[in-house]
Amino acid sequence: MRVEPSARGAVEDRTLLRERMRAVLDRAELRVPQESLHHPAAVETVHLVQRALRTGPLGPDRLQSFSERLDRVPPAPVCAAAAPQGHLSRSVARALRSVPARGADSPTVTADVVEWEESERDVLEAALGLLQRVLPRNAAELRATVVEVALLGGAAIDGFTDFAVHGAVLVNRSRLLDSPDGLPGAVRCAEALVHEGAHTRCNAAAVAEPFLLPDGAGRAGAEQSGQLLVATPLRADPRPLAGLFQQTVVLARSVLLYRALAPEPFPDPGPAAVGARYAKLLDGARQAVRTLAAHPDSLTPHGRTVLAECAAVTGEPVRDGGYVPEDSGPGGPA
């Protein structure tokens, strides 16, 4: 995987995942049509089958239950708006359990999968069209990577991906609205697709070629007693290096999106809002690169290559996998 999107690379990642899913199903003597195998509902079932096989061969009742689940999986669509479904609701429930605890006086944390309104479908189509025009390689990778785009209600979660339902991205419906400062809803939706699509691609790519060494490898002293947690630009709570790595890629790709959007003839105050958003994303990307580059011994050679590419996007000077503290930076949209 590289920072520059690649549909071909995404297909290669998907092929490897398909082979591994097939191997799990073959062990259980289960089948699913080829056109359904990449559907997030099928992915969820394969995860469950794999977990069940750890305790031994599956009995007739479990085999029948899994077979019926797989029979209900439809052919996988391509980056399509998804209606509320069981596998998506279960994914949201898992995501809610990972939301940091809030104070007793804070409002109840809620999120759920909701139906798409026609106007929201129009924004999604506009966002995909915008990406096809300004970043066609990213649009092509999304078509090879993302199966379902699910819409979230509630204020607890802006968006997320979940490897247990790989191929689904979940986006809060608020990210389809114009922002108060004039950033168009289609632009915000396009950013959400680039953001969640990058997470999806990273999740698959890491299966083929990890970005990070196993936890503890390459680190010495007290850090080896537990998982290293670091500050990140996109989360208030400290995150493991794996989370920071994905944030770095996400932010670098988002910076590339807003650079490509700079010449677009948005009505006022759109251009100013695009510039402001670009500046904020670039600042976050630089922060992510600096923090990640401070831990070069935790990265694989592949991870160091991707970090160097992120650094090149942001203008942060990284040499031999480590951070070089000096001022540097490219231009961007006005």
N, C-alpha and C positions, 0 to 999 in steps of 0.2 A: 504494500500500500504506500501511496505517496500523498502529499498534501494536495497536489493537483488531482482533481477527480478523474476517474477512469472507469468507464462502463466495462471495458474488457477485464480489468482487474477485479471489478465487482462480480462479474460472471464467474471468474476463476474461484473467488472466495465462495460463492454460492454453490459451485459444483463440488467443492471439498465438503461443505456442510451437508449437501445432499448425499454424498457418499457415506458420510458418517451416520446420517439418519437412516439410510438404507441398511447399514450394518446392524444398527440397533433393532430395526424391524425384522431383519432376517433372523437374528438370534431368537426373537419371539415368534417367528413364523407368521408375521403379520404383513399385510400389503396395503399400499395406498397408491392411487393412480399418480402417474408422473406429474400431471398438470396440477395436482393438489398438494404435492409434497412441500412446496415452499410456503403454503398458506400458514399464517401464524397459528391457526387452530391445530394444524397438523404438527407444527413444531412443538406446541404445548403437549400434545399427546405423546410424541416421541420422548420428550423429557420425562413424562410420567412412566412410560414403559421402561426407559433406562433405569429409573430409580427402582421400579418394581423388580427388575431383573437382578438387582444386587442381592436380593434375598433368595434367589434360585429361580427355577423354571416357573412360568406362569400357569396357574390352574385354569380349567375350562371356563369358569365364570369370569375371571379377569380377562382372559383372551377374548371372550365374546364381548365384554364391555368395551375393551380397547378397539376391537374390530368395528363395533357399531359407531364409536366416536369417529374413527377414521373414515367410515363410509359416509358420514354426514358432512365431511369437509368438502366444500365446493372447489372448483378450479381457482387457482390464485390469480387475482386481478393484478393490475399494474398501477401502483401509486394512486389508488382510488379512495374516495370518501367511503368510510365504513360505518355501517349502522351499529348500534349497541349489540354486543354479543357476549356470550359467557366468558370466552377466553380473554376478552378485553376487560370485562368487569373484574375478573379475578386478578388480572395484572394491576389494575388500579388499586385493588385492596392491598396487594403486596406493597405497592408504592406508598400508600398511606401509612403503612406500618414503619416505613423508613423516614417519614417526615420528622424532623427534630421536635422534641417536646416543647410546648409553649406554656406560658404562665397560666395560673388558674383563672385569671380574668380575661384571657384571650378567647376569641370566638372559636366555636367548634370547627375542627379541621374537616372539610368535606371536599369530595371530588367524585364525579361519576361520568360515565360515558353517555353522551347525549346524541339525539338525532341532529342531522345537518338541516338547517334551513336552506331554502333555495338560494337566498342571497349569499349565504356562506359558501355554498358550492360554487357560486359565481366568483367569489374571492379566491377560492382554491384554484380554479381554472385560470384566473388572471395571474396568480402567482406562478403557476407552472409555465404559462406563456411568457411571463417576464423572464424567468430563468432560462427558458429555451432561447430567448432573444439575446440576453446579455452574458449568460454562462452556459452555453449549450453542452459542454462536457459535464457540468454538474447536473444538468437536467437529464442527460443520458444515464449518468450513474444512479440518479434517483429512480429512474424507471427500471434499472437492473437490480436495485437494492430494496426499495420500499414497495410493499404489497398493499397495505392498508394505512390510511390516514384517519385516525379516530379523533373525535372531537370531545373535549373535556368541558364539563361545567364545574362551577365552584371556584373558589379562589385559592385553594391549597397548593395546586400544582400547575406550573406554567406549561410543562410538557416533559416527556420522558420516553425512553426506550427500555425494553425489557427482553433480555436474551431468551427467556422462557417463551416469549411469543415473538421471536425474531421475525423481522419483516413488517411489524406494526410500529407506527410512530403515533404518539398521542400528544395532541396539541390543544391547549386551552383556547376556547372560542374567543377570548379577549384578544388573542394575538392576530385575529383577523380584522380588528377594528382600526380605524385611523387613530393615531396617538394624539394626545392633547396638543403636542407641538407641531402636528401636521404631517407626521410620517404616514404615508398611505397604507391602508390595510393590506393591499396586495404585496407591498414591500415587506411589511412585518410578517406576513404569511410566508413569503419567499425565504426570509431569514429563518423562520421556524423550520421550514423544510430542509434548508441547508444545515442547520444546527442539528436537528434530530437525525437527518440522513447521515451526517458525519459520524454520530454515535453508532448508528446501525452498521456503517461500513467498518468502523474500528472494531466493533464486537466480532464481526466475521473475520476480518483480516488477522486479528490476534490469534485466532485458532490455527491459522496456517503458519504464521511467523510472529511470535510474541514480541511486544515492544519492550517489556520489562523482564528482568531476571526474576526467578522465584523469590518470594518474600524473604529478605534477610541476606540474599546473595549479593556480594559486592559491598556490603556495609559491615562496619566493625563496631565494637564497643557496645554501649548501652542500647543503641538503636536496634540491635538484633534481638532484644528481649521482647519485642512486640512490633506490630505493624507501624511503619512510619506514617504519620499524619502531617499534612502541610496546609498552609493557608492557600486558598485558590480564589480567582477573580469572580467566579459565578456562584459560589456557595458560601453562606455565612459560617457554617460549621467546617472544621478541618476535615480534609479528605485524604484518602490514601493516594499514593503516587499514580496508581492506575486511573483514578478519577481526574487527577491533574493532567495526566498525559492526554486523555480524551478532550478535556477542556481546551488544551493548547491547540489541538488539531481543529476543534470546533471554532475557536476564535480566529485562527489563521484563515480558515475557509470563509468565515463571516466577513473578515477584512477584505478578502478578495471579492466577495459579493458586492460590498459597498463601493469599492474602487470601480467595479464594472458599472455600477449604477450612476456614477457621477455625471456622465453625459446625458442621462435620461431627461426628457423635457417635462418634469413633473410641475404641476401648477403650484404657485406659492401657497403656503410656505414649505412645500415639499423639499426643494433643493437644500434649504438651510437645515431642515430636519435630517436629511440624508447625511450631510456633512457632520452634524453633531453626533449622530449615531456612529458614523465611521470613527470619529475621534475617540469615542468611549470604548468601542470594540478594540481599536488599535492599542489603547492604553492597557486594557485587560489582557490582550494577547502578549504584549511586551512583559507584563507582570508574570504571566504564566510561563513564558520562555525563560525568564530570569530564574524563577523558582525551580523549574524542572532542570535547568542546566546546572544548578547547584548540586545535583545528585547524579552525575554522569555514571558512577559505578553501579547504579541500579538499572541502567538501560542496556538492552541488547544492542548489537551493531545496527540492527534494523531500526530500533528506537532512536538511536543517535542520528541516523540518517534523516528520519522524519523530523526530529527536533531541529536539525540544521535547516531543513526546508522551512519550518515554521519561523525560525529566526530570520531567514532571508526575507520572508514575507513582511515581518515586522521591522526589520532593520536592526534587530538586537545582535550585537557581535558575539557569536559563539564560535569557539575554536577548539578542535579536538574534543568535542563533547562537553566542554566547560564554558562558563560565562566569562567574558572579558569586559570589565566595567569601563566603558567609555561611551561617549555620546555618539549616536548614529541613528539615522531614520530616514525612510523614504517619504516622498510626498503622497498626497491623496486627494480626495475630492474637496473642493473648496466649500 
